Amino acid sequence: PPKPVQTSKVCRGCGAEKPIEEFTISSVEGGYRKAKCKTCEAARVKAYYATNEAYREATKKRAREWEKSA
């Protein structure tokens, strides 16, 4: 028998039930829909970049130095 088509999902970020189109497809996890909706995922990424700016700059610097030495 064919699988039932999922039309909505509950977000683990905000707890709201939203249409399945509000969840991105993760290529890393084998094509499944992510647990957080697009809005919550965008807020998570924005917060990560804001709190890890020094780490990101250090990584960029190491990459530039490595490219110069190659």
N, C-alpha and C positions, 0 to 999 in steps of 0.2 A: 504494500500500500504506500502511496506517496506521503511525504511528510506534510503536515499542516503548515500553511503559510502564516508566519508571524507578522502581525500588523502593528503591534505596539510592544513597548518594553518599559520597565521601570528603571529610572536612572539611579545609580548608586551614589551620585553626588547630591542631587537635590531631592530625590525620592518621588519625583513626579512621573506619572505614566505619560509617555509621549509616543508619537508615531515612530515606526521603525526607521524612517528616513532621517530622523533627528540624531541618529547614532552612526558614527563613521565606521567603515569596515577596516579592520586591522589586517594589514598584509603580514605582519610579524606573527600573529597568532593563528594563521591559517585561514584567513578570510572571514572570521567571525565578527559580529558587531561588538564594538567596545562597550564596556559597562557604564561609562558616563556619556551623557548627551554632549553634543557639540559645544553648547554653551559652557557646561561645567568643565569639559576638557580644555577649552580655550582659557578659562580662568586659571586652571591648574598650571598650564604651560606658561602663562603670563607671570604667575607668582614664582614659578621656578626660575625663569630668566631674571626676574627682579632680585631674587635672593642669592643667585649664583653668578653674579656679574664678574667678580674677581676671578673665579675659577675659569669661566669662559674666556676671559682676556688672557690668562696664563696659558691656556690651551692653544689659543690662536698664536701667541708669541712663540711657543715651542714649535708649532707647525711651520711658521715663517722661518725660524732659525734652521730647522731641519731642511726645508726646501733650498735655502741659501747654501747649505753645506753639501747638498747632493750634486 
